[in-house]
Amino acid sequence: LDYSIREILLDILVMVGPDLEKQLGRNAHTKIPASSSSLTSQTKGSLFGSKNKSIADGGLARLSTARVIREGLSETISESRQLSILNELITLCTGEPSVPTGTLNSQQMQVCLVEISHLVTALGEVAGSSLEDLIPLLMIFLKSPDHGVRYETAVVCSAVATSFPHEARKILQSSVGEIQGQHAELVTQATLDAEKPLTPKKKSRFQRKEDQPIDRSLHFQYSVHGHALVIAMLLRDLPRLPGGLPADLLAMAVSVGEILVTCQNIDILTKVNPNGSCTCVRAGYIIICGALTVDPEAIKDHIPLVFSLWQRARMSAAEGGKNFNADQDVICVDATLSSIVAFLEHCSELLLVVPDALSQTTIILEQLLPLFMQGGRLSSTPANPFIASRYNSAKASLMEAFAWLPPGSFPMLSNEVFNFALQHVQFATEAEIMSSLLPSLVNNEDKILDAKSLCRAQRFGQIGGIRDIDNNCIMIKSEVTHFGERESVMHFQDFGTRSVDGRFHDELWESRILGLFSFDGIDLDPAPTALHEVGTWRKPVTSSYSSKVRLVDAAIQAFSATFGLKDGKEQQQAMVLLEQMVPPLLAQLARAMGVNAALSEVERRGKARDDNAAVANITAVLLACLKALPLHEATHDIPIGLGPPWMNKAKDLLLTLLPSTSNIVRRAAAEGLALLATLGVTEDAHTLQSSVLHSLDEVMQGNKPDGKPRAIPVEPVSAARAGSLLTLGCIQRTAHNIKMIHKARSKGRSSTSESVAAAQRDALPTMQMMTRILPSIACHAAIHDTFVPRTYGLHAFNILLAYSTYQKTEWSVEDQHLLKKAVETVEDNFLSCWTSVSADMDGGA
């Protein structure tokens, strides 16, 4: 059968047609206020496997439909046919009479816009012939009643900018003028409504909801919001494109942003139309966020204006908006805090350039924090789910801002930030919300451990096309983020990280393939200011789109940033609270291992419903705190014995997490133990390092850390052994990194006999650690053992060799013999992949 492209697209778009609208429980042309979101329904459930409807099903259906068009159609045809698909999608969106189905609904519009943005980016200059029809269509869609259509239209404009910067500059200028006109109309409408005499409402028994008056300003709000999104995205993209961003366009954008933000102080507008005022305030801060992503030197002259807007917002939030309720205050405070985070992320160097910038920013944050604490005006979570997401976003932005500030810049409020963050970590764990920080905290050099051959894959997502199945399973189980959440963090995403020499870090051991696994952009970025170089300040990771996940991520980062400022007693109490969050399964396993007897009381108090969320959150908190502490500097030339009590508690918790079935949790626990092990000063002393090494040695032998044999299943033992082997390699790598830091700081200083003796005394027992690893990577390992410890052992052995060869220039006979044996073992493992014995065991993979 000969189908046209239009017929194929229409058949695919049926997936998000009237039946889906019926499932979502709303009409295809439902009007949605600009100050709200397309996800305001409180119904729960899932489109898949449940009779209950959920507004999140719309996102799942759109994503699935878009994948069918892209992966099943666009990616498999030639460039000329892709251009035909682009033109057909534009025709479908225009709603011409030639289209059999008539006007598309909002879900279908969003799918078409998403694919248009992909095709415009992929085709590049070839898509220029379609701009004459596309750009006028985009200007119309920016006024759409649907939030999602407006957002995806702005994304298409951003895609146009990548290949046609000159057209993007025209769109930017046009949008600025459009906002000025719509704002004037909005204020005029409010003035006219205020002058009208109030007429008493007639009560009627038979009055329907449809008879309620419709806000006539909604059209202006839609337009202001849509054009603000476009301006913000183009301000972010144009400076990195040919031709750049002219200074006059930047000044025009900042000016219109100021006009919109000051709507909060126009009494007539806030009294007659408070929702419209909130829409303008949020749109203004969206534009300011986009302006703050421009080069700091270009935006420097506008910073005093931005600070004056923040001061007004702070006073309004503290006292309460004159005509605003609490929900409307939340919307405005969320927008304000998002712009503060954008400033700290993209313009941190201006903290030392603009007079009093650091003190003003700190004061604003210090005065906004009490509003969200117990007893504050905004301490309770709103009932409206959309406002609740804004509320979570505001709290996340607040804690992210504290994490971005230089260490020690808010000493008077560190206790409040510490307790506020810890509370939210506990709340998130109880609500089964999992942090997304672990992939950013662990060393990506170990990421290759997650790669598996097809026959050795143990679960979905470990190899090949099964990854798509895993994505589908995760997508079905997860809650889709709505457009309001996406626009809150669209300016916090990295544009690609470069190393200090200006080149992309894409190689590891002269291999680009390994470089793809090992790339860790956070550690490559230098500190933004000299104040951030104090201690071990770490750049906060990119925010999650989901406001709930973003909140727990921000809480962990704020907690770790203030953890080092607490005394030992408070740190110990925090570790006890983390211990109480350990899931029952791991608590039971820990009791069998003899790691921590106090865990036995946790199971009786309550069982966690989701082990994955609790384990991930606990691990992320521990590793983030250890990375934020200058451990190796605090113990320089000082015998510390077993260290503070919280370190022993942290060691027990990390040992408890080693048997986890999650690879990334094992990797994080291994790195945490490595950081603790670098505290050791002398090998023969009873130090934390020797305690960690002894516990690892017993775990690898299948015993409890106290040396007694254990009677538990083989799988947890193998997982714990694998984590222990990796810990040995991480200890060597961490020690190497610490020595490089000391070497760089002591450059130009003469070495004394005491320093040389101290260096020899602090040297790790590298050869002993290699000896412990060799039995686990032998080809004649026990038949009941799995390939996981063997794989981890080979990788750990590689790390030991790579980070220890710099230490010696001369090798003894024993060392040479051990190295030769190690090389033979590695060769045997490599060649055994093609032997018949190995083929019988693992299918020849």
C-alpha positions in Angstrom: 0.0 0.0 0.0 1.2 3.5 -0.9 0.7 5.8 2.1 1.7 9.4 2.0 3.8 10.9 4.8 0.8 12.9 6.0 -1.4 9.8 6.4 1.4 8.0 8.3 1.8 11.0 10.7 -1.9 11.2 11.2 -2.1 7.5 12.0 0.7 7.9 14.6 -0.8 11.0 16.1 -4.0 9.0 16.9 -2.0 7.6 19.8 -2.5 11.0 21.5 -5.8 11.7 20.0 -9.4 12.0 21.5 -9.1 8.7 23.3 -6.2 10.0 25.3 -8.0 13.3 26.0 -10.9 11.2 27.3 -8.5 9.2 29.5 -7.0 12.4 30.9 -10.5 13.6 31.7 -10.5 16.9 30.0 -11.6 18.4 26.7 -9.1 18.8 23.9 -9.4 22.6 24.0 -9.5 23.1 27.7 -8.3 26.6 28.8 -5.5 26.4 31.2 -4.4 29.6 33.1 -1.0 30.8 32.4 -0.1 31.0 36.1 -0.9 27.4 36.5 0.3 24.2 34.9 -1.1 21.5 32.7 -0.5 19.1 35.6 -2.9 20.3 38.2 -5.1 17.2 38.6 -5.0 15.4 41.9 -6.0 12.1 40.4 -3.5 9.3 40.9 -2.8 6.1 39.0 -1.2 5.2 35.7 -2.3 4.8 32.2 -0.6 1.3 32.2 -2.0 -1.3 34.4 -4.5 0.8 36.4 -8.1 2.0 36.0 -7.3 5.3 37.7 -6.4 8.1 35.4 -3.4 10.4 35.9 -2.6 13.6 34.2 1.0 12.4 34.0 -0.2 9.8 31.4 -0.1 12.7 28.9 3.6 13.0 29.2 4.1 9.2 28.8 1.9 9.1 25.8 3.6 12.1 24.1 7.0 10.6 24.7 6.1 7.2 23.3 4.4 8.9 20.2 7.4 11.1 19.6 9.8 8.1 19.7 7.7 6.3 17.1 7.9 9.2 14.8 11.6 9.8 15.4 13.0 6.3 15.7 10.6 4.6 13.4 10.3 7.2 10.6 12.7 10.3 10.7 15.9 8.5 11.5 15.5 5.9 8.8 15.0 8.1 5.7 17.1 10.5 3.6 17.6 14.2 4.2 15.1 15.1 1.5 12.4 13.0 3.0 13.1 14.4 6.5 12.5 17.8 5.0 9.2 16.6 3.6 8.3 15.3 7.1 9.2 18.8 8.5 6.9 20.5 6.0 4.1 18.1 6.7 4.3 18.6 10.5 4.1 22.4 9.9 1.1 21.9 7.7 -0.6 19.7 10.3 0.0 22.4 13.0 -1.5 25.2 10.9 -4.9 23.4 10.9 -5.5 23.8 7.1 -8.9 22.6 5.7 -6.9 20.0 3.8 -6.1 18.2 7.0 -8.7 15.4 7.4 -8.9 15.5 11.2 -9.2 19.3 11.5 -7.4 21.1 14.3 -5.0 19.0 16.4 -5.4 18.9 20.2 -2.8 20.1 22.6 -1.2 16.7 23.0 -0.7 16.3 19.3 0.5 19.8 18.9 3.2 19.2 21.5 4.4 16.0 19.7 4.6 17.8 16.4 6.5 20.7 18.0 9.0 18.3 19.6 9.7 16.6 16.3 9.9 19.9 14.5 12.7 21.0 16.9 14.6 17.8 16.3 14.3 18.0 12.5 15.3 21.7 12.4 18.4 20.9 14.4 19.3 17.8 12.4 18.7 19.4 9.0 20.5 22.7 9.8 20.6 25.2 6.9 18.6 22.8 4.7 15.5 23.7 6.8 15.8 27.3 5.8 13.2 26.8 3.1 10.6 26.0 5.8 11.2 29.1 8.0 8.8 31.2 6.0 5.9 29.1 7.2 7.4 28.0 10.5 8.2 31.3 12.2 4.7 32.9 11.8 3.2 29.7 13.2 5.5 29.8 16.2 4.5 33.4 17.0 0.9 32.2 17.1 1.6 29.2 19.3 3.4 31.4 21.8 -0.1 32.7 22.8 -1.6 29.2 23.2 -3.7 28.5 26.2 -1.8 25.3 26.8 1.4 25.6 28.9 3.0 22.7 27.2 2.4 24.1 23.7 4.0 27.4 24.7 7.0 25.7 26.2 7.6 23.4 23.2 7.2 26.4 20.9 10.0 28.2 22.7 12.2 25.1 22.4 11.6 25.2 18.6 12.7 28.8 18.5 15.8 27.8 20.3 16.4 25.1 17.7 16.0 27.6 15.0 18.7 29.7 16.6 21.3 26.9 16.4 21.3 27.1 12.5 19.8 30.6 11.9 21.1 33.0 14.6 20.1 36.0 12.5 16.4 34.8 12.6 16.7 34.2 16.3 17.8 37.8 16.9 14.7 39.0 14.9 12.5 36.7 17.0 14.0 38.1 20.2 13.4 41.7 19.2 9.9 40.9 18.1 9.1 39.1 21.4 10.4 42.1 23.5 8.0 44.4 21.6 5.1 41.9 22.0 5.6 41.7 25.8 5.6 45.5 26.1 2.4 45.7 24.2 0.7 42.9 26.1 1.8 44.3 29.5 0.3 47.7 28.6 -2.9 46.0 27.7 -2.9 44.0 30.9 -2.5 47.1 33.0 -5.1 49.0 31.0 -7.6 46.2 31.5 -7.0 46.2 35.2 -7.5 49.9 35.4 -10.8 49.7 33.5 -12.0 46.9 35.8 -11.1 48.9 38.9 -13.1 51.8 37.7 -16.2 49.7 37.1 -18.8 49.8 39.9 -19.2 46.6 41.8 -22.5 44.9 41.0 -23.9 42.4 43.5 -23.9 38.8 42.3 -27.2 37.1 41.8 -27.6 33.8 43.4 -29.2 31.1 41.4 -30.0 27.5 42.3 -29.4 26.4 38.7 -26.2 28.3 38.0 -23.6 26.0 36.3 -19.8 26.2 36.5 -19.7 27.2 32.9 -21.7 30.4 33.8 -18.9 31.7 35.9 -17.1 34.8 34.4 -14.0 34.1 32.4 -10.9 36.1 33.1 -10.5 38.3 30.1 -6.8 38.9 30.8 -5.9 35.3 30.2 -5.0 36.0 26.6 -2.5 38.6 27.7 -1.0 36.3 30.3 -0.5 33.5 27.8 1.3 35.8 25.4 3.5 37.3 28.1 4.5 33.9 29.5 5.2 32.4 26.0 7.3 35.3 24.8 9.2 35.4 28.1 10.2 31.8 27.6 11.5 32.5 24.1 13.5 35.5 25.2 15.1 33.6 28.1 16.1 30.7 25.8 17.5 32.9 23.1 19.5 35.0 25.7 21.0 31.7 26.8 21.9 30.4 23.3 22.8 33.5 21.2 26.1 34.4 23.0 27.5 31.0 21.9 26.4 31.3 18.3 27.8 33.2 15.3 27.1 36.9 15.6 26.5 36.7 19.3 24.0 38.8 21.3 24.1 42.5 20.7 24.3 44.7 23.8 21.3 46.7 22.9 19.1 43.5 22.7 20.4 42.4 26.1 19.6 45.8 27.6 16.1 45.7 26.0 15.5 42.2 27.5 16.6 43.2 31.0 14.4 46.3 30.8 11.3 44.4 29.9 12.2 41.9 32.6 12.3 44.7 35.1 8.9 46.0 33.9 7.3 42.6 34.4 8.8 42.1 37.9 7.6 45.5 39.1 4.0 44.3 38.5 4.2 43.0 42.0 4.2 46.6 43.2 1.4 47.9 41.0 -1.5 48.1 43.5 -4.3 48.3 40.8 -3.0 45.2 39.1 -2.4 43.1 42.2 -5.8 44.1 43.6 -7.9 43.5 40.5 -5.9 40.7 38.9 -3.4 39.1 41.4 -3.0 35.9 39.2 -2.1 38.1 36.2 0.4 40.0 38.4 2.0 36.7 39.4 2.3 35.6 35.8 4.1 38.8 35.0 6.5 38.5 37.9 7.4 34.9 37.0 7.8 35.8 33.4 10.1 38.8 34.3 12.3 36.6 36.5 12.5 34.0 33.7 13.9 36.7 31.4 16.3 37.8 34.1 17.5 34.2 34.6 18.2 34.0 30.8 20.1 37.3 31.0 22.3 36.0 33.9 23.5 33.1 31.7 25.2 35.7 29.4 28.9 36.5 29.9 29.4 38.1 33.4 31.3 41.0 31.8 28.3 41.8 29.6 25.7 41.6 32.4 27.8 43.4 35.1 26.3 46.8 34.5 22.8 45.4 35.1 23.5 43.6 38.4 22.6 46.6 40.6 19.2 46.6 39.0 18.8 42.9 39.7 19.8 43.3 43.3 17.2 46.1 43.8 14.5 43.7 42.4 15.6 41.0 44.9 15.5 43.4 47.8 11.9 44.4 46.9 10.9 40.7 46.5 12.5 39.9 49.9 10.5 42.6 51.7 7.3 41.6 50.0 7.8 38.0 50.9 8.7 38.8 54.5 5.7 41.1 55.0 3.3 39.3 52.7 2.1 40.7 49.4 -0.4 43.5 49.8 -3.1 41.7 47.7 -1.5 38.3 47.5 -2.3 35.1 49.3 0.3 32.5 50.5 0.1 30.5 47.2 0.8 33.6 45.1 3.7 34.6 47.4 5.2 31.1 46.8 5.1 31.6 43.0 6.9 35.0 43.3 9.5 33.7 45.9 10.2 30.7 43.7 10.9 32.9 40.7 13.2 35.1 42.8 15.2 32.3 44.3 15.6 30.7 40.8 17.2 33.9 39.6 19.5 34.0 42.6 20.7 30.5 41.8 21.3 31.5 38.2 23.4 34.4 39.3 25.5 32.3 41.6 26.0 29.6 39.0 26.8 31.8 36.0 28.1 35.0 37.6 29.9 33.9 40.8 33.0 35.9 39.9 30.9 39.1 40.2 30.7 38.5 43.9 34.1 40.0 44.2 33.6 42.6 41.5 30.3 44.2 42.3 30.5 46.1 45.6 28.7 44.3 48.5 27.4 41.6 46.1 28.3 38.7 48.5 26.9 40.4 51.6 23.7 41.5 49.9 23.1 38.0 48.5 23.8 36.4 51.9 21.4 38.7 53.7 18.6 38.1 51.2 19.0 34.3 51.6 19.2 34.6 55.4 16.0 36.5 55.6 14.1 34.2 53.2 15.1 30.9 55.0 12.9 31.5 58.2 9.8 31.8 55.9 10.1 28.1 55.1 11.1 26.9 58.6 8.7 25.8 61.3 6.5 28.8 62.3 7.3 30.7 59.1 4.7 32.2 56.8 5.4 29.6 54.1 6.2 26.6 56.4 3.2 24.5 55.3 3.0 22.6 51.9 0.2 24.0 49.7 -2.7 21.7 48.9 -2.7 22.6 45.2 -0.3 20.2 43.5 1.0 22.8 41.1 1.7 25.3 43.9 3.3 22.4 45.9 5.8 21.8 43.1 6.6 25.6 43.1 7.0 25.3 46.8 9.4 22.4 46.6 11.3 24.3 43.8 11.6 27.3 46.0 13.1 25.4 48.9 15.4 23.5 46.5 16.6 26.8 45.1 17.2 28.2 48.6 19.4 25.3 49.6 21.2 25.3 46.2 22.0 28.9 46.7 23.6 28.2 50.1 25.6 25.4 48.5 26.8 27.8 45.8 28.0 30.4 48.3 31.7 30.4 49.3 32.4 28.3 52.5 31.9 30.1 55.7 30.0 33.0 54.2 26.9 32.4 56.3 28.2 31.5 59.8 25.2 32.8 61.7 22.8 30.6 59.8 24.8 27.4 59.3 23.0 25.6 62.1 19.6 26.4 60.6 20.7 25.3 57.1 22.2 22.1 58.5 19.0 21.1 60.4 16.7 22.3 57.5 18.6 20.1 55.0 18.7 17.1 57.3 15.0 17.3 57.8 14.3 17.2 54.1 16.6 14.2 53.6 14.6 12.3 56.2 11.2 13.4 54.7 12.3 12.4 51.2 13.5 9.0 52.4 10.2 8.4 54.1 8.3 9.4 51.0 10.5 7.0 48.9 12.0 9.8 46.8 15.5 8.8 45.5 18.3 11.2 45.1 20.0 11.5 41.7 23.4 12.6 43.0 25.2 9.3 43.1 26.3 9.3 39.4 27.8 12.8 39.9 29.6 11.9 43.2 31.4 8.7 42.2 34.5 8.6 40.0 33.5 7.8 36.4 36.8 5.9 35.9 34.9 3.0 37.5 31.8 3.4 35.3 33.1 0.7 33.0 32.1 -1.8 35.7 28.5 -1.3 34.7 29.1 -2.6 31.1 28.3 -6.2 30.6 28.1 -8.7 27.7 24.6 -9.9 26.8 24.8 -13.3 28.3 26.1 -11.9 31.6 23.4 -9.2 31.9 21.5 -9.7 35.2 18.8 -7.2 34.7 17.3 -4.7 32.2 19.5 -1.8 31.1 22.9 -3.5 31.2 23.5 -4.1 27.5 22.2 -3.3 24.0 18.6 -2.9 23.1 17.5 -4.1 26.6 18.3 -0.6 27.7 15.2 0.6 25.9 13.1 -1.8 27.9 14.7 -0.5 31.0 13.8 3.1 30.1 10.3 2.0 29.4 9.9 0.4 32.8 11.4 3.4 34.5 9.2 5.7 32.5 6.0 3.8 33.4 6.9 3.7 37.1 8.0 7.3 37.4 6.1 10.6 37.7 6.6 12.8 34.6 7.8 16.3 35.3 5.6 19.0 34.0 6.6 22.1 32.1 6.6 24.4 35.1 9.3 22.3 36.7 11.3 22.2 33.5 11.3 25.9 33.0 12.4 26.4 36.7 15.7 24.7 35.9 16.2 25.2 32.2 19.0 27.8 32.9 20.9 25.5 35.3 21.9 22.9 32.7 25.6 22.7 31.7 26.6 23.5 28.1 29.5 21.1 28.1 32.5 21.2 30.4 36.1 21.9 29.3 39.3 21.1 31.1 41.5 23.9 32.4 43.5 24.0 29.2 40.3 24.7 27.2 39.9 21.3 25.5 37.2 18.8 26.1 38.3 16.0 28.5 37.6 13.0 26.3 40.4 10.6 26.8 41.5 8.2 29.5 44.8 6.4 29.1 45.0 7.6 25.5 41.6 6.0 24.7 38.6 8.0 23.6 36.3 5.0 24.3 37.4 4.9 28.0 37.2 8.7 28.1 33.5 8.5 27.4 33.2 6.5 30.6 35.6 8.4 32.7 34.5 12.0 31.9 33.7 13.9 35.1 33.0 17.5 34.3 32.5 18.7 37.9 36.1 18.1 39.0 37.4 19.7 35.9 35.9 23.1 36.5 38.0 25.5 38.5 36.6 27.3 41.5 34.7 30.4 40.3 36.4 32.8 42.8 39.3 32.8 45.2 36.8 32.5 48.1 35.5 29.2 46.8 39.1 27.8 46.8 39.0 27.7 50.6 38.6 24.1 51.9 37.2 21.5 49.5 34.2 23.4 48.0 32.6 21.4 45.3 30.5 22.7 42.4 26.8 21.7 43.0 25.6 19.3 40.4 23.0 20.0 37.7 19.5 20.2 39.1 17.0 17.5 38.4 13.8 18.4 36.5 11.6 16.9 39.1 11.0 19.3 41.9 10.8 16.5 44.5 14.1 14.9 43.4 15.6 18.4 43.1 14.6 19.1 46.7 16.3 16.0 48.1 19.4 16.7 45.9 19.6 20.2 47.2 19.2 19.1 50.8 22.1 16.7 50.5 24.3 19.3 49.0 23.4 21.9 51.6 23.9 19.3 54.3 27.3 18.4 53.1 28.4 22.0 52.7 27.6 22.7 56.4 28.6 19.3 57.8 32.2 20.4 58.3 31.2 23.4 60.4 29.5 21.3 63.1 31.2 19.9 66.2 31.8 16.2 66.7 28.6 15.7 68.8 26.3 17.1 66.1 28.1 15.1 63.4 27.6 12.0 65.5 23.9 12.7 65.9 23.6 13.1 62.2 25.2 9.7 61.6 22.8 8.2 64.1 19.8 9.6 62.1 21.2 8.2 58.9 21.6 4.8 60.6 17.9 4.9 61.5 17.0 5.2 57.9 18.8 2.0 56.9 16.3 -0.4 55.3 15.4 -3.6 57.2 17.0 -6.0 54.6 20.4 -4.3 54.9 19.9 -4.0 58.6 19.4 -7.7 58.9 22.4 -8.4 56.7 24.5 -6.0 58.7 23.6 -7.9 61.9 24.7 -11.1 60.2 27.9 -9.4 59.2 28.4 -8.1 62.7 28.9 -4.5 61.5 26.5 -2.6 63.7 24.4 -4.0 66.5 22.3 -0.8 66.9 20.6 -1.5 63.6 18.6 -4.3 65.2 16.3 -1.7 66.8 15.4 0.0 63.6 13.4 -2.9 62.2 11.1 -2.9 65.2 10.3 0.8 64.9 9.3 0.6 61.2 10.1 -0.9 57.9 11.0 1.1 54.9 8.8 0.5 51.9 11.5 1.2 49.2 15.0 0.0 49.9 16.4 1.7 46.8 15.5 5.2 47.8 16.8 4.8 51.4 20.1 3.2 50.3 20.7 5.8 47.6 20.0 8.7 49.9 22.2 7.4 52.7 25.1 6.7 50.4 24.8 10.1 48.7 24.8 11.9 52.0 27.9 10.0 53.4 29.9 10.4 50.2 29.0 14.1 49.8 30.0 14.8 53.4 33.3 13.0 53.0 34.1 14.8 49.8 33.3 18.1 51.3 35.7 17.7 54.2 39.4 18.4 54.0 40.2 15.1 55.7 43.8 14.7 54.5 44.7 18.3 55.6 43.1 18.1 59.0 45.3 15.1 60.0 48.6 16.2 58.5 51.4 14.9 60.8 48.9 14.3 63.6 48.2 10.8 65.0 44.5 10.6 65.3 43.9 7.0 66.3 40.4 5.9 65.3 39.3 9.5 64.7 36.1 11.2 65.8 33.2 8.8 66.7 31.2 9.9 63.6 33.9 8.5 61.4 33.6 5.1 62.9 29.8 5.3 62.5 30.3 6.3 58.9 32.7 3.4 58.3 30.1 0.9 59.7 27.4 2.4 57.5 29.5 2.2 54.4 30.5 -1.4 55.2 26.8 -2.1 55.6 26.2 -0.8 52.1 28.9 -2.8 50.4 26.6 -5.9 49.9 24.1 -3.8 48.0 22.9 -5.2 44.6 23.3 -1.8 43.0 26.7 -1.3 41.3 26.7 2.5 41.9 26.0 2.1 45.6 28.9 -0.3 45.9 31.1 2.1 44.0 30.0 5.0 46.2 30.6 3.0 49.4 34.0 2.0 48.2 35.0 5.6 47.5 33.7 6.6 50.9 35.7 3.9 52.7 38.8 5.0 50.7 38.4 8.6 51.9 38.1 7.4 55.5 41.1 5.1 55.0 43.4 7.9 53.9 43.2 9.2 57.5 45.7 6.6 58.7 49.1 7.9 59.8 51.1 4.8 60.7 50.5 1.3 59.5 51.2 -0.4 62.8 49.1 2.0 64.9 45.4 1.3 65.6 44.2 3.9 63.1 41.0 4.2 61.1 43.0 3.1 58.0 44.1 -0.1 59.6 40.6 -0.7 60.9 39.1 -0.3 57.4 41.8 -2.5 55.8 41.2 -5.2 58.4 37.5 -5.2 57.9 37.9 -5.4 54.2 40.3 -8.3 54.5 37.7 -10.3 56.6 34.9 -9.4 54.2 36.9 -10.7 51.3 37.5 -14.0 53.1 33.7 -14.4 53.6 34.0 -13.7 57.4 32.4 -11.1 59.6 34.6 -8.0 60.1 35.5 -9.4 63.5 36.9 -12.6 61.9 34.1 -15.0 62.7 32.6 -17.1 59.9 29.2 -16.0 58.6 26.2 -18.1 57.5 24.4 -16.1 54.9 23.7 -16.5 51.2 26.6 -16.5 48.7 25.2 -13.5 46.6 25.6 -10.8 49.4 29.0 -12.2 50.2 30.1 -12.0 46.6 28.7 -8.4 46.3 30.5 -7.4 49.5 33.8 -9.1 48.3 33.5 -7.1 45.0 33.0 -3.9 46.9 35.9 -4.6 49.1 38.2 -5.3 46.2 37.2 -2.0 44.6 37.8 -0.2 47.9 41.5 -1.3 47.8 41.9 0.3 44.4 40.0 3.4 45.5 42.3 3.8 48.5 45.3 3.8 46.2 43.7 6.3 43.9 42.7 8.6 46.7 46.1 8.5 48.3 47.7 9.4 44.9 45.3 12.4 44.4 46.1 13.7 47.9 49.9 13.4 47.3 49.5 15.3 44.0 47.6 18.1 45.9 50.4 18.3 48.6 53.0 18.2 45.9 51.4 21.1 44.0 51.1 23.2 47.2 54.6 22.5 48.4 56.2 23.3 45.0 59.3 25.3 45.4 59.8 24.2 49.0 62.8 22.2 50.1 62.3 18.7 51.4 63.4 18.1 55.0 64.4 14.8 56.5 61.3 14.9 58.6 59.0 15.3 55.6 60.7 12.5 53.7 60.4 10.2 56.7 56.7 11.2 57.1 56.1 10.4 53.5 57.7 7.0 53.9 55.7 6.3 57.0 52.4 7.3 55.4 53.0 5.2 52.3 50.2 2.7 51.6 50.9 -1.1 51.7 50.5 -1.3 47.9 52.1 -4.7 47.5 50.0 -6.2 50.3 46.8 -4.9 48.8 47.9 -6.4 45.4 48.5 -9.7 47.2 44.9 -9.6 48.6 43.5 -9.0 45.2 45.3 -11.7 43.2 43.4 -14.7 44.6 40.1 -13.1 43.5 41.2 -12.6 39.9 42.6 -16.1 39.4 41.0 -18.1 36.6 40.6 -21.2 38.8 38.3 -19.4 41.3 35.7 -21.3 43.2 32.8 -22.5 41.0 30.2 -21.0 43.3 31.7 -17.6 43.0 30.3 -15.1 40.5 32.0 -13.1 37.9 31.3 -9.9 39.8 34.2 -10.1 42.3 36.5 -11.2 39.5 35.6 -8.2 37.4 35.9 -5.8 40.3 39.2 -7.4 41.2 40.7 -6.9 37.8 39.6 -3.3 37.7 40.9 -2.7 41.2 44.2 -4.3 40.3 44.4 -2.0 37.3 43.9 1.0 39.5 46.6 -0.2 41.9 49.1 -0.5 39.1 48.2 2.8 37.4 48.4 4.9 40.6 51.4 3.2 42.3 54.1 3.1 39.6 55.0 6.7 40.2 56.1 5.8 43.8 59.2 3.7 43.0 62.1 4.0 40.6 63.8 0.8 41.8 62.1 -2.5 42.3 63.2 -5.3 44.6 63.3 -9.0 43.5 60.2 -9.7 45.4 58.3 -6.8 43.9 59.4 -7.8 40.4 58.3 -11.4 41.0 54.9 -10.2 42.2 54.4 -7.9 39.2 55.3 -10.7 36.8 52.8 -12.9 38.5 50.2 -10.2 38.2 50.9 -9.8 34.5 50.5 -13.5 34.0 47.2 -13.5 35.9 45.8 -10.6 33.7 46.9 -12.5 30.6 45.2 -15.6 31.7 41.9 -13.7 32.3 42.2 -12.1 28.9 42.9 -15.4 27.0 40.4 -17.4 29.0 37.5 -15.6 27.3 38.0 -17.9 24.3 38.7 -21.2 26.0 36.2 -24.0 26.0 36.1 -24.1 29.8 35.0 -20.5 30.0 32.6 -21.0 27.1 30.8 -23.7 29.2 30.5 -21.4 32.1 29.5 -18.1 30.5 28.4 -18.9 27.0 31.7 -17.8 25.3 31.2 -14.1 26.1 
